[in-house]
C-alpha cells in the first residue's frame, strides 16, 4: 500500500464512510457508503437501507485478496465496480467485474489458473457470468451462467434454466484430499 485515507461520520443512526487506498499507480481502490448502526445511546432509529460502492482497477484489484483466502488474484488487468443497496437482510448487488490475462491461485488446486478472462455482471441477488475462460494444467477452463449470491433461486425463477456451468477440457491434475 502506497497511500490511503479514510473518513467516517456518524449521524442519525448511520455510519457514512469513504476511503481511497493507493496500492499501485495510477488508480486507487475506492470504497464509500452508508450503513445503519443503532447505538444504545442513539436517539434516532436509522433507516435500514444500505449504500456501498467499491471500485478497483488493474493491480489494485489484488488488494481485494484480503476479503477471502479461497481465491487469490496474483496478476492481470481489469476492473471491479460493485454497488450494494437494499438492506443488510436483503442486499442488492449491481455492477461488473472484468479481467484480462489474470492469474488466480487457490489452495484447492496445486497449480494456478492462468490467462483468465472474466466478464460478469452483479444483478440484484445473483452474478450473471457472460464468460470465464482460462488455462489450467495443459487444458482449458470455461464457465458461464448464473450464480445466486445470497440464497438459492426460487423454483420458478427463469435463471434456473441457465445455472453456472463449468467446462474443463483436457485438464491434467492430481488432487489429493
Z-matrix of the N, CA and C atoms (Angstrom, degrees):
N
C 1 1.459
C 2 1.526 1 107.66
N 3 1.330 2 116.02 1 124.84
C 4 1.459 3 121.37 2 -179.57
C 5 1.526 4 112.82 3 -88.08
N 6 1.330 5 115.93 4 -37.84
C 7 1.452 6 119.86 5 -175.38
C 8 1.522 7 108.38 6 -161.54
N 9 1.310 8 116.72 7 160.03
C 10 1.448 9 119.34 8 176.83
C 11 1.513 10 111.75 9 -173.93
N 12 1.328 11 114.51 10 159.31
C 13 1.455 12 120.57 11 174.29
C 14 1.512 13 108.30 12 -153.12
N 15 1.311 14 114.41 13 157.97
C 16 1.466 15 120.10 14 177.42
C 17 1.516 16 108.06 15 -146.87
N 18 1.322 17 115.32 16 149.19
C 19 1.461 18 120.79 17 174.52
C 20 1.519 19 108.47 18 -132.70
N 21 1.330 20 115.02 19 146.03
C 22 1.456 21 121.58 20 -178.62
C 23 1.519 22 108.74 21 -136.12
N 24 1.327 23 115.11 22 146.01
C 25 1.452 24 121.20 23 177.60
C 26 1.531 25 107.61 24 -146.68
N 27 1.316 26 117.04 25 134.42
C 28 1.457 27 121.08 26 176.75
C 29 1.518 28 108.47 27 -117.31
N 30 1.347 29 115.51 28 113.39
C 31 1.457 30 121.71 29 -178.66
C 32 1.530 31 108.98 30 -142.64
N 33 1.321 32 116.18 31 137.08
C 34 1.470 33 122.23 32 175.56
C 35 1.530 34 112.51 33 52.27
N 36 1.327 35 116.79 34 40.14
C 37 1.458 36 120.69 35 176.87
C 38 1.514 37 114.18 36 75.81
N 39 1.324 38 117.11 37 16.29
C 40 1.464 39 120.46 38 -178.08
C 41 1.530 40 110.26 39 -127.23
N 42 1.319 41 115.11 40 139.42
C 43 1.452 42 120.99 41 173.05
C 44 1.518 43 107.95 42 -98.52
N 45 1.333 44 115.64 43 115.99
C 46 1.465 45 120.97 44 174.26
C 47 1.522 46 106.43 45 -101.34
N 48 1.331 47 115.32 46 138.88
C 49 1.455 48 119.04 47 -178.45
C 50 1.518 49 110.02 48 -144.84
N 51 1.302 50 114.62 49 157.10
C 52 1.453 51 121.92 50 175.69
C 53 1.507 52 108.28 51 -153.78
N 54 1.328 53 117.03 52 140.72
C 55 1.458 54 119.18 53 178.97
C 56 1.521 55 110.32 54 -152.43
N 57 1.307 56 114.33 55 154.70
C 58 1.452 57 122.85 56 171.77
C 59 1.513 58 106.87 57 -135.75
N 60 1.318 59 116.18 58 133.88
C 61 1.452 60 121.86 59 177.03
C 62 1.521 61 106.85 60 -128.20
N 63 1.324 62 116.25 61 122.32
C 64 1.453 63 121.34 62 178.53
C 65 1.518 64 108.08 63 -95.47
N 66 1.331 65 114.79 64 108.05
C 67 1.446 66 121.00 65 178.38
C 68 1.521 67 109.49 66 -87.75
N 69 1.329 68 115.29 67 -45.18
C 70 1.461 69 121.39 68 176.14
C 71 1.520 70 107.50 69 -152.28
N 72 1.314 71 115.80 70 153.02
C 73 1.465 72 121.43 71 179.62
C 74 1.521 73 109.14 72 -62.29
N 75 1.308 74 121.66 73 149.64
C 76 1.447 75 126.13 74 -0.81
C 77 1.524 76 113.73 75 -102.22
N 78 1.342 77 118.30 76 -14.85
C 79 1.460 78 120.30 77 -170.34
C 80 1.526 79 112.75 78 -103.36
N 81 1.327 80 118.26 79 130.29
C 82 1.467 81 120.98 80 175.97
C 83 1.531 82 110.52 81 -83.64
N 84 1.308 83 115.23 82 165.54
C 85 1.461 84 121.20 83 166.77
C 86 1.517 85 105.72 84 -82.82
N 87 1.321 86 117.34 85 131.42
C 88 1.456 87 119.73 86 176.07
C 89 1.524 88 109.27 87 -117.19
N 90 1.295 89 114.90 88 139.29
C 91 1.459 90 122.29 89 176.53
C 92 1.514 91 106.53 90 -139.18
N 93 1.319 92 115.89 91 125.85
C 94 1.458 93 120.19 92 176.41
C 95 1.513 94 108.83 93 -143.87
N 96 1.317 95 115.22 94 155.15
C 97 1.445 96 116.97 95 179.81
C 98 1.510 97 113.90 96 174.79
N 99 1.334 98 112.46 97 -174.93
C 100 1.449 99 122.31 98 -179.44
C 101 1.525 100 107.67 99 -149.56
N 102 1.338 101 115.61 100 124.74
C 103 1.465 102 120.08 101 -179.86
C 104 1.526 103 109.58 102 -131.91
N 105 1.337 104 116.82 103 149.96
C 106 1.468 105 119.36 104 178.92
C 107 1.527 106 110.89 105 -78.16
N 108 1.333 107 115.16 106 134.86
C 109 1.466 108 121.11 107 173.36
C 110 1.528 109 106.53 108 -140.24
N 111 1.314 110 115.55 109 109.10
C 112 1.470 111 120.65 110 -179.70
C 113 1.520 112 108.67 111 -89.75
N 114 1.309 113 116.53 112 99.26
C 115 1.458 114 121.30 113 177.75
C 116 1.527 115 109.46 114 -79.68
N 117 1.340 116 117.40 115 150.70
C 118 1.469 117 120.19 116 -175.50
C 119 1.528 118 113.91 117 -58.89
N 120 1.309 119 117.77 118 -28.86
C 121 1.465 120 121.05 119 -177.83
C 122 1.535 121 112.69 120 -92.86
N 123 1.331 122 118.14 121 -2.83
C 124 1.466 123 121.20 122 -176.74
C 125 1.523 124 111.20 123 -67.93
N 126 1.310 125 115.67 124 140.17
C 127 1.458 126 121.67 125 178.65
C 128 1.518 127 112.34 126 -93.29
N 129 1.330 128 116.99 127 -9.92
C 130 1.463 129 122.66 128 -177.42
C 131 1.518 130 108.86 129 -117.72
N 132 1.322 131 116.01 130 137.19
C 133 1.459 132 120.55 131 174.24
C 134 1.533 133 107.77 132 -89.35
N 135 1.336 134 117.24 133 122.39
C 136 1.468 135 118.75 134 -174.13
C 137 1.522 136 112.60 135 -74.65
N 138 1.304 137 115.17 136 153.43
C 139 1.459 138 121.58 137 169.88
C 140 1.524 139 107.78 138 -62.22
N 141 1.340 140 119.02 139 143.67
C 142 1.468 141 119.94 140 -178.92
C 143 1.538 142 113.95 141 -77.27
N 144 1.319 143 116.97 142 -4.65
C 145 1.465 144 120.51 143 -175.27
C 146 1.522 145 112.21 144 -67.65
N 147 1.333 146 115.14 145 144.35
C 148 1.461 147 121.29 146 173.99
C 149 1.523 148 109.28 147 -117.77
N 150 1.308 149 114.93 148 152.62
C 151 1.462 150 122.18 149 174.27
C 152 1.515 151 106.97 150 -144.18
N 153 1.333 152 116.83 151 122.96
C 154 1.460 153 120.88 152 176.40
C 155 1.519 154 109.05 153 -145.85
N 156 1.323 155 115.71 154 143.66
C 157 1.458 156 122.08 155 175.92
C 158 1.520 157 108.28 156 -134.33
N 159 1.323 158 115.56 157 130.03
C 160 1.460 159 123.06 158 176.90
C 161 1.519 160 107.85 159 -123.67
N 162 1.327 161 116.60 160 130.48
C 163 1.461 162 121.79 161 176.67
C 164 1.521 163 108.06 162 -132.90
N 165 1.337 164 116.62 163 127.59
C 166 1.461 165 122.21 164 176.16
C 167 1.524 166 108.34 165 -142.41
N 168 1.334 167 116.19 166 137.23
C 169 1.458 168 121.32 167 -179.86
C 170 1.521 169 111.04 168 -126.87
N 171 1.328 170 114.67 169 147.34
C 172 1.455 171 124.32 170 171.90
C 173 1.527 172 111.78 171 47.80
N 174 1.327 173 118.72 172 -128.54
C 175 1.463 174 120.95 173 -174.03
C 176 1.523 175 112.58 174 -62.01
N 177 1.308 176 117.79 175 -25.31
C 178 1.464 177 120.52 176 178.16
C 179 1.522 178 111.56 177 -63.23
N 180 1.338 179 117.11 178 -23.65
C 181 1.467 180 119.53 179 178.47
C 182 1.529 181 111.38 180 -61.87
N 183 1.335 182 118.25 181 -25.66
C 184 1.459 183 120.74 182 179.61
C 185 1.528 184 111.97 183 -63.18
N 186 1.310 185 117.73 184 -26.18
C 187 1.459 186 120.31 185 178.07
C 188 1.525 187 111.04 186 -65.57
N 189 1.334 188 117.86 187 -21.38
C 190 1.463 189 120.76 188 178.43
C 191 1.528 190 111.39 189 -70.27
N 192 1.339 191 117.50 190 -8.16
C 193 1.462 192 121.21 191 176.69
C 194 1.527 193 111.95 192 -59.34
N 195 1.327 194 118.02 193 -21.70
C 196 1.462 195 119.76 194 179.58
C 197 1.529 196 112.33 195 -67.92
N 198 1.334 197 117.30 196 -14.71
C 199 1.463 198 120.80 197 -177.35
C 200 1.526 199 113.22 198 -79.10
N 201 1.335 200 117.83 199 -19.40
C 202 1.456 201 120.50 200 -178.62
C 203 1.523 202 110.18 201 -153.15
N 204 1.322 203 116.17 202 150.86
C 205 1.453 204 119.77 203 172.95
C 206 1.527 205 111.48 204 -105.51
N 207 1.317 206 117.42 205 8.14
C 208 1.454 207 121.65 206 -177.35
C 209 1.530 208 114.02 207 -89.52
N 210 1.332 209 117.33 208 -30.75
C 211 1.457 210 122.22 209 179.77
C 212 1.524 211 107.38 210 -140.88
N 213 1.325 212 116.10 211 132.16
C 214 1.464 213 120.88 212 179.55
C 215 1.522 214 109.64 213 -124.45
N 216 1.325 215 116.20 214 130.33
C 217 1.457 216 122.30 215 172.74
C 218 1.521 217 107.25 216 -83.90
N 219 1.329 218 117.27 217 121.21
C 220 1.460 219 121.50 218 -178.87
C 221 1.531 220 112.11 219 -97.25
N 222 1.331 221 117.25 220 -35.03
C 223 1.465 222 120.97 221 177.63
C 224 1.513 223 109.29 222 -163.97
N 225 1.339 224 115.94 223 166.61
C 226 1.454 225 121.35 224 178.33
C 227 1.512 226 111.13 225 133.52
N 228 1.308 227 115.36 226 171.43
C 229 1.454 228 121.30 227 177.78
C 230 1.521 229 108.70 228 -116.55
N 231 1.321 230 115.02 229 160.72
C 232 1.453 231 119.03 230 178.92
C 233 1.508 232 111.67 231 156.58
N 234 1.326 233 113.92 232 -167.35
C 235 1.458 234 120.07 233 -178.53
C 236 1.527 235 109.34 234 -153.57
N 237 1.325 236 114.42 235 139.15
C 238 1.459 237 121.92 236 171.57
C 239 1.512 238 107.09 237 -119.34
N 240 1.315 239 116.04 238 128.90
C 241 1.468 240 121.51 239 171.48
C 242 1.515 241 105.46 240 -132.66
N 243 1.326 242 115.40 241 116.10
C 244 1.457 243 121.39 242 -176.73
C 245 1.518 244 109.15 243 -128.29
N 246 1.317 245 115.93 244 126.73
C 247 1.469 246 122.54 245 174.47
C 248 1.523 247 107.67 246 -115.16
N 249 1.327 248 115.62 247 131.04
C 250 1.458 249 120.71 248 174.13
C 251 1.518 250 108.11 249 -115.01
N 252 1.319 251 115.32 250 132.61
C 253 1.458 252 121.48 251 175.36
C 254 1.517 253 107.09 252 -137.66
N 255 1.305 254 117.64 253 -165.91
C 256 1.456 255 120.61 254 -177.47
C 257 1.516 256 110.22 255 86.84
N 258 1.328 257 116.00 256 -138.20
C 259 1.469 258 121.90 257 178.92
C 260 1.528 259 108.60 258 -128.78
N 261 1.325 260 116.20 259 169.19
C 262 1.460 261 119.12 260 176.80
C 263 1.528 262 111.33 261 -63.56
N 264 1.331 263 117.32 262 -31.40
C 265 1.455 264 121.24 263 179.07
C 266 1.526 265 112.22 264 -78.98
N 267 1.317 266 117.46 265 -27.62
C 268 1.462 267 121.45 266 -179.09
C 269 1.533 268 109.19 267 -140.37
N 270 1.341 269 116.10 268 74.98
C 271 1.467 270 119.12 269 -179.11
C 272 1.522 271 112.14 270 -72.96
N 273 1.312 272 115.35 271 153.27
C 274 1.462 273 123.06 272 177.46
C 275 1.529 274 106.73 273 -124.31
N 276 1.323 275 115.94 274 121.10
C 277 1.463 276 121.55 275 -178.71
C 278 1.521 277 109.98 276 -105.12
N 279 1.323 278 116.24 277 134.39
C 280 1.462 279 121.47 278 172.29
C 281 1.525 280 107.21 279 -136.31
N 282 1.316 281 115.48 280 154.11
C 283 1.452 282 119.21 281 178.08
C 284 1.506 283 111.58 282 139.45
N 285 1.333 284 115.37 283 -166.71
C 286 1.456 285 120.80 284 -176.07
C 287 1.528 286 110.50 285 -140.60
N 288 1.321 287 113.80 286 157.61
C 289 1.452 288 121.59 287 168.35
C 290 1.510 289 107.01 288 -135.63
N 291 1.320 290 115.12 289 134.41
C 292 1.461 291 120.86 290 -179.79
C 293 1.519 292 107.76 291 -144.77
N 294 1.335 293 116.82 292 131.10
C 295 1.459 294 120.88 293 174.80
C 296 1.522 295 109.06 294 -134.41
N 297 1.335 296 114.91 295 156.68
C 298 1.460 297 122.71 296 174.16
C 299 1.515 298 108.33 297 -137.95
N 300 1.315 299 116.25 298 138.65
C 301 1.471 300 122.19 299 176.16
C 302 1.525 301 112.73 300 51.45
N 303 1.312 302 116.49 301 39.46
C 304 1.462 303 120.96 302 -178.25
C 305 1.526 304 110.49 303 -87.02
N 306 1.323 305 114.73 304 156.93
C 307 1.454 306 122.54 305 173.93
C 308 1.524 307 107.21 306 -124.25
N 309 1.336 308 116.37 307 124.98
C 310 1.459 309 122.74 308 179.35
C 311 1.517 310 109.83 309 -119.48
N 312 1.324 311 116.24 310 144.19
C 313 1.457 312 121.46 311 172.11
C 314 1.520 313 108.55 312 -121.92
N 315 1.319 314 114.80 313 156.90
C 316 1.454 315 121.78 314 176.14
C 317 1.525 316 107.78 315 -149.89
N 318 1.327 317 118.08 316 144.34
C 319 1.467 318 118.80 317 177.07
C 320 1.528 319 112.68 318 -67.00
N 321 1.328 320 117.07 319 -10.46
C 322 1.459 321 120.96 320 -179.73
C 323 1.525 322 113.11 321 -80.40
N 324 1.344 323 117.52 322 -16.58
C 325 1.461 324 121.63 323 -178.73
C 326 1.524 325 110.38 324 -124.84
N 327 1.335 326 117.34 325 142.53
C 328 1.462 327 119.32 326 -177.79
C 329 1.534 328 114.13 327 -74.03
N 330 1.315 329 118.29 328 -18.88
C 331 1.470 330 121.51 329 -179.18
C 332 1.526 331 109.82 330 -127.68
N 333 1.338 332 117.37 331 160.17
C 334 1.472 333 119.91 332 179.36
C 335 1.528 334 112.38 333 -76.81
N 336 1.319 335 115.25 334 155.75
C 337 1.468 336 122.18 335 166.91
C 338 1.521 337 105.77 336 -85.22
N 339 1.330 338 117.97 337 131.05
C 340 1.455 339 121.34 338 -175.80
C 341 1.524 340 110.95 339 -121.97
N 342 1.318 341 115.23 340 165.61
C 343 1.469 342 122.31 341 178.94
C 344 1.521 343 111.64 342 50.74
N 345 1.323 344 116.76 343 41.25
C 346 1.467 345 121.90 344 -175.19
C 347 1.523 346 109.99 345 -83.92
N 348 1.324 347 115.03 346 127.73
C 349 1.462 348 122.48 347 172.25
C 350 1.520 349 107.70 348 -118.42
N 351 1.318 350 115.69 349 133.64
C 352 1.466 351 121.53 350 -179.30
C 353 1.518 352 108.47 351 -128.95
N 354 1.323 353 115.89 352 135.60
C 355 1.458 354 122.76 353 168.10
C 356 1.516 355 106.24 354 -134.49
N 357 1.342 356 116.06 355 112.16
C 358 1.458 357 120.27 356 -177.25
C 359 1.516 358 109.70 357 -148.33
N 360 1.319 359 115.29 358 153.95
C 361 1.460 360 122.87 359 178.77
C 362 1.517 361 109.69 360 -122.64
N 363 1.333 362 115.77 361 134.51
C 364 1.451 363 121.27 362 169.18
C 365 1.527 364 105.83 363 -81.26
N 366 1.320 365 116.74 364 125.27
C 367 1.462 366 120.73 365 -173.90
C 368 1.526 367 109.82 366 -134.27
N 369 1.322 368 116.29 367 80.58
C 370 1.465 369 120.63 368 176.84
C 371 1.510 370 111.62 369 78.11
N 372 1.320 371 116.66 370 -104.46
C 373 1.459 372 121.52 371 -177.77
C 374 1.527 373 111.99 372 -108.02
N 375 1.340 374 116.02 373 21.05
C 376 1.463 375 119.99 374 -176.80
C 377 1.524 376 111.36 375 -152.07
N 378 1.341 377 114.49 376 165.43
C 379 1.455 378 121.38 377 171.80
C 380 1.519 379 107.02 378 -112.31
N 381 1.314 380 115.61 379 126.50
C 382 1.461 381 121.18 380 176.53
C 383 1.528 382 107.55 381 -100.55
N 384 1.319 383 116.05 382 107.97
C 385 1.458 384 122.22 383 -176.43
C 386 1.527 385 108.30 384 -90.51
N 387 1.332 386 116.13 385 108.67
C 388 1.462 387 120.44 386 175.29
C 389 1.521 388 109.08 387 -68.12
N 390 1.347 389 115.40 388 -48.45
C 391 1.454 390 118.67 389 175.78
C 392 1.514 391 111.11 390 -164.67
N 393 1.301 392 114.20 391 144.07
C 394 1.454 393 123.12 392 166.44
C 395 1.522 394 104.82 393 -129.80
N 396 1.310 395 116.76 394 126.94
C 397 1.462 396 121.10 395 175.55
C 398 1.518 397 107.94 396 -131.94
N 399 1.324 398 115.42 397 151.04
C 400 1.454 399 119.92 398 178.08
C 401 1.511 400 110.90 399 -174.85
N 402 1.313 401 114.48 400 178.01
C 403 1.464 402 121.46 401 -179.99
C 404 1.511 403 109.22 402 -118.70
N 405 1.346 404 114.24 403 143.99
C 406 1.452 405 119.84 404 176.41
C 407 1.522 406 108.43 405 -150.06
N 408 1.302 407 116.56 406 123.57
C 409 1.462 408 122.32 407 170.77
C 410 1.531 409 112.52 408 47.18
N 411 1.290 410 117.43 409 59.92
C 412 1.468 411 124.20 410 177.12
C 413 1.524 412 113.35 411 65.87
N 414 1.312 413 117.23 412 17.16
C 415 1.453 414 120.46 413 179.47
C 416 1.519 415 111.31 414 -138.55
N 417 1.319 416 115.20 415 -174.81
C 418 1.461 417 121.96 416 -176.77
C 419 1.520 418 111.08 417 -120.28
N 420 1.318 419 114.48 418 149.30
C 421 1.467 420 122.65 419 175.99
C 422 1.515 421 107.19 420 -123.98
N 423 1.329 422 116.70 421 133.53
C 424 1.471 423 122.28 422 174.79
C 425 1.520 424 107.76 423 -135.12
N 426 1.319 425 114.46 424 146.73
C 427 1.469 426 119.21 425 175.88
C 428 1.515 427 108.85 426 -149.43
N 429 1.327 428 115.33 427 147.40
C 430 1.466 429 122.01 428 172.53
C 431 1.517 430 107.83 429 -161.33
N 432 1.323 431 115.35 430 159.07
C 433 1.453 432 120.73 431 179.06
C 434 1.515 433 111.68 432 128.96
N 435 1.316 434 115.66 433 -164.81
C 436 1.461 435 122.47 434 -174.23
C 437 1.523 436 110.02 435 -114.53
N 438 1.330 437 115.31 436 134.79
C 439 1.453 438 122.28 437 178.55
C 440 1.523 439 108.56 438 -124.37
N 441 1.348 440 118.23 439 117.90
C 442 1.469 441 119.66 440 177.31
C 443 1.524 442 110.40 441 -67.08
N 444 1.331 443 116.40 442 144.63
C 445 1.459 444 121.26 443 -177.90
C 446 1.520 445 113.64 444 -93.66
N 447 1.312 446 117.18 445 -46.31
C 448 1.455 447 120.53 446 -167.59
C 449 1.520 448 113.74 447 -111.16
N 450 1.317 449 118.02 448 -31.42
C 451 1.458 450 121.83 449 178.51
C 452 1.522 451 108.70 450 -155.73
N 453 1.339 452 118.09 451 159.03
C 454 1.466 453 120.23 452 -178.13
C 455 1.530 454 111.88 453 -60.16
N 456 1.326 455 114.72 454 153.86
C 457 1.465 456 120.06 455 176.25
C 458 1.520 457 109.54 456 -68.94
N 459 1.324 458 116.71 457 144.58
C 460 1.466 459 120.51 458 179.15
C 461 1.534 460 109.63 459 -69.04
N 462 1.327 461 117.69 460 156.93
C 463 1.470 462 120.93 461 -176.84
C 464 1.535 463 114.37 462 -57.28
N 465 1.324 464 118.20 463 -29.53
C 466 1.467 465 119.51 464 -178.13
C 467 1.533 466 112.50 465 -102.13
N 468 1.325 467 118.42 466 14.60
C 469 1.461 468 122.04 467 177.63
C 470 1.531 469 109.20 468 -73.78
N 471 1.318 470 117.33 469 129.67
C 472 1.469 471 122.04 470 -178.51
C 473 1.530 472 112.51 471 -60.55
N 474 1.332 473 117.85 472 -28.85
C 475 1.463 474 120.53 473 -179.16
C 476 1.526 475 113.32 474 -72.67
N 477 1.334 476 117.77 475 -8.84
C 478 1.474 477 119.60 476 173.73
C 479 1.520 478 110.41 477 -64.34
N 480 1.329 479 116.82 478 -20.11
C 481 1.480 480 121.40 479 178.51
C 482 1.523 481 112.25 480 -77.31
N 483 1.349 482 117.15 481 -14.58
C 484 1.472 483 120.81 482 -178.14
C 485 1.529 484 110.86 483 -130.61
N 486 1.347 485 117.42 484 60.30
C 487 1.465 486 119.04 485 179.38
C 488 1.532 487 110.12 486 -66.35
N 489 1.302 488 116.08 487 160.70
C 490 1.459 489 119.84 488 176.69
C 491 1.524 490 108.79 489 -61.06
N 492 1.323 491 115.78 490 122.32
C 493 1.458 492 121.78 491 178.79
C 494 1.522 493 108.75 492 -117.87
N 495 1.318 494 115.52 493 133.42
C 496 1.454 495 122.08 494 -179.61
C 497 1.524 496 108.11 495 -114.35
N 498 1.328 497 116.21 496 128.68
C 499 1.464 498 122.44 497 -179.88
C 500 1.526 499 107.82 498 -114.25
N 501 1.326 500 116.00 499 126.07
C 502 1.462 501 122.19 500 177.29
C 503 1.527 502 107.40 501 -111.89
N 504 1.323 503 117.34 502 124.04
C 505 1.467 504 121.74 503 -178.70
C 506 1.527 505 110.00 504 -119.62
N 507 1.302 506 116.17 505 121.54
C 508 1.464 507 123.43 506 175.47
C 509 1.529 508 112.55 507 55.29
N 510 1.315 509 115.65 508 41.57
C 511 1.458 510 121.56 509 178.94
C 512 1.536 511 108.29 510 -84.12
N 513 1.319 512 115.95 511 133.06
C 514 1.459 513 121.73 512 174.43
C 515 1.516 514 107.66 513 -120.24
N 516 1.317 515 115.49 514 118.58
C 517 1.451 516 119.23 515 177.65
C 518 1.520 517 109.51 516 -157.16
N 519 1.297 518 116.05 517 161.79
C 520 1.451 519 122.57 518 177.47
C 521 1.525 520 106.75 519 -126.83
N 522 1.312 521 116.23 520 104.56
C 523 1.460 522 121.50 521 -179.85
C 524 1.512 523 109.00 522 -97.86
N 525 1.320 524 115.93 523 128.82
C 526 1.467 525 120.80 524 178.17
C 527 1.516 526 108.10 525 -116.77
N 528 1.312 527 117.27 526 135.43
C 529 1.450 528 118.99 527 -177.66
C 530 1.469 529 115.09 528 -124.47
